[in-house]
Amino acid sequence: MKLTIIGGGGFRVPQIFEALGADGDHVRVTELCLYDVSADRLNTIKAVLTQLQPSLPQPPFVTYTTNLDEAVTNARFVFSAMRIGGIEGRIMDERIALDLGVLGQETVGPGGLAYALRTLPHARHLAERVAALAPDAWVINFTNPAGMVTEAMRAALGDRVVGICDTPIGLMRRAVHALGATPAEVDFDYVGLNHLGWLRRISVNGKDQLPQLLANDTSLTTIEEARLMGFDWVRALKAIPNEYLYYYYFEREATARIRSSEETRGQFLHRQQGSFYHGAHEHPDSALALWNQTKHDRESSYMAESRPEDERNNREESDIDGGGYQTVALDLMSGLINGRDSTMILNVANRGNVPELPDDAVIEVPCTVSTDGITAHSVAPVEGEMLGLMQQVKAVERLAIEASLRRDETLAWRAIAAHPLVDSVNVARSLFDTYRAEIPGVGDAFN
């Protein structure tokens, strides 16, 4: 079975290779095809994988290509992990917003919209090539902003594309552990959009244990999201938010902390990963050691910009080592191929689950995964400020998708202006004009 990774020169690829080659009863991949526009990055990752291979019980055969059609032809699964514009584009996404006094973050707010506007044309092209060359393939979308990109790809692929994210899975893992339960004992209610969702119920043997969890300081201390946003706030919500909601609930504090930092997250990754790629290119025999060190530094500093200075290295070791996208993706593949029903939080079409949103809007909800496909669970009604925020952000996403399809600058401006983290139409216009002028991918998308 052939698995193709779009963005095969990316830093996280060795984690997928490790997971594929490990012992276990997950689905077996006979060919792992890595596609990237950069042959140099592919060669660097090749050095890492070559050094990893002897330690793995069942490593897949790996091929490398810079030809997209060759990569997707005959694939059974395609992982989309593209980063159009590279880390340099992310730095501009974040810095341009910060310079205009607005939150600068990769997937939330105007930075996420700039990232989407330059990515959506490439995501649609990939979807079209997969539909033409591997019509039975499943596309598992890692590419951010994951909900928006998945929704755009559905035009060519329908239900054969699904978006994944490790943040809600991580939240669930922490909540289950805090209750002293096992995943098999738990039923839960989670609803939202990608990077914008809430755990609203977690039942063990039929009884909702969320009130008990929220009331217990010791238990909440083990949950990253509660530490990040404060025990009083999660108790007031009567829910545990996805960690990215920090940027909505604490916009002022987040923006101030990022602006006062020596570097943005994008600049940190550019420096850190740039050092890895340069060092591994110069010293290929040390590629694996360099990758391992860089990976730990990257994961331990995740969302560090959102914390006070004295807490920026406070991430729990269990949060660092608890698995990520690769675990989610392989679990999804196993469910679709091996036939053991499993429950996962995925980005799928709404289809009336949240009646106040369009049926074809992509939302993030628990789903059953089996050989019959992916079936979203019904969720409890969404009301009040949670519904309002979901509706507003989804409206922004759909404006951005339409702007990209039509190459319509006015719709793009409207999308940025409509975002709850942008407080001025004039600032929105400046954001769009500056993104278009200074980030080649955004400019190209509207030529």
C-alpha positions, 0 to 999 in steps of 0.5 A: 500500500502506498502512502504519499506525504505532500511536504515530504521534506518537512521537519515532522516527516521522521515522526511519521516514518518512526510510527509506520516502522514500529511494532504494532497492528496498525496498517502496513505501508509498503511504499512511503512516497515523499514529495516536496518542491525542495530537493535539498529538504528531501535529501536532508530528511532522507539522511534522517530516515536512513539513520532511523531505519536500523532501529525500526522493526518494520520500516517501509520502503521510501521513495522521493520525488519532486513530481506531484503527479508521480507522487499521488499516482496509485496512492491509497492515502495522501497526507497533505502537509504543505507549507506554502511560503515556508517559515519565512511566510509564517514570519510575515503572517505574524509580524505584519499583524503585530506591526499593525497592533493585531494578534500575530499567530499562524492559524488564528486571526489575520495571520491564519487568513494570510496563510490560507489565501496563499495555500488554498490554490495549491490545496485545490490543485492537489485535490484535483490531481488526487481525484484524477490520478488516485480517485479511491485515495483518502486524503488526510489533511494536516495543512493549516488552517486545517478546517478551511483547507479541508473545506476547500478540498472537498470541492474535488474530493468530497468525503474522501478528504478529512482534516486532523489536528492533535490538539483536541486529541491531546485535550481528551488524553489529558482529561481521561488521565485526570479522571483515572479512566481509560479511553474505552470507558469514556464517552464525550461531547466535543464541538467546534471548528479547527483550533476553536472547540470545547470539551463540554462533557466527559462521561465514565460509565454513563455519568458525566464527570466534567463537573467533578474534574472542573471542581478539583484543583489537583486534577486541573493542574494536569490539564494544559488548557486549564493551566493556560487559561486559568481554573476560574475561567474553565469553571465559568465556562463549564467546559474545557476549551481547545488551547487555541481559544487562549488567543480569543479569550486573552487576546490583549495579553497574548498580543502584548506577550508576543509583541514583547518577546524577542522573537515570534514563534515563526522566527524561533522555528526559522532559527531552530529548524534552519539550524537543523537543515543547515547542520544536517546538510553540512554534516549528514552523518549527524542528521538524526542526532540534530533532528532529535534535539531540535524536535524536543526543543520545538515540542517543549516550547509549543505555545510558549509565546502565550505564557508569562516569561517565567512560565514559558518552559513549564510544559509538562513532559507528558504533553511533549511526549504524548504523540502528535499528528502522526499518531492521529493519522495512523489511527485514522488509517487503521480504522479505515483499513483494518475495520476496528471501529474507533472514535476520533475528533476530526474535521468533517462536513457538518451535515446538520450536526450544528443546524445554525451552520451550513451543511457543507461547512467543515466542523470539528467533532467526534466521529466513528471511523470504520471500513464504511468510512467516517460518521460524525457523532451527533453533538448537544446543541451549541448555544450562546457565545460558543455558537456565536463565535463558531458562526462568526469564524466560520463566516470568515473562513467561507468568505476567505475560501470564496475570495480565493476561488474568485481572486476577489480582493474585496471579499478577502478584505471583508474576511479579514475585517469580519474576524473577531480579532480584527477591530477596525475595517481600516486595519483590515484593509492595511493588513490585506494590502500589506500581505498582498504586497509583501508575501509573494504567495498572497500576491500571486493568489490575486494576480 
